[in-house]
Amino acid sequence: MEDYQIVDLYWSRSEDAIGETSRKYGRMLHGISYSLLSSREDAEECVNDTYLEAWGRMPEDRPAYLGAYLSKIVRCLSISRFRAEHRQKRGGMGRVTEELTDCIPDGWDPHKDYENGLLADALNRFLAGLSEEKRRIFVRRYFYSDEVAAIAERMQISPSKVKTTLHRLRNELREFLEKEGVTI
């Protein structure tokens, strides 16, 4: 079923919307959540909460890319759950965000800045300037929280190439944000 048809189901309040969403995007959403939480049960709850949130607030402008819209929701829910359950612990997401500490400004609130669009435009411009391979590596690591080995396997390159590329991309991002006037 096409995205626009699924969105129409949400708008007509058809219970089939959840089933069709699950069939088309369930695995992807579970993968995103699981990579952040490392718990199948927690990931499943976040995916179910994603369906509920989509049901309750499907935007009027009807997203053309339902998968991207749902990915954002499940990622936010998973990060919130991670923070609530691991305030004192370090887990998968902690390692990923720790890698970006040199690129992130002090006192930066990602949710507030993202919602205000202050950082989104800069990151989009940075990503648009990358080759497809570099962009995929960056997004797989820092959006989906994939492990280096998983990225290497998915892209059929060596783990050392992934590590080197990520290191260089972090440096490029820091320089890019400095040029954009973001204080680090």
Summary of the structure (lengths in Angstrom):
residues: 184
radius of gyration: 17.4
end to end distance: 44.8
largest distance: 49.6
contacts: 495
relative contact order: 0.10
helix: 72%
strand: 0%
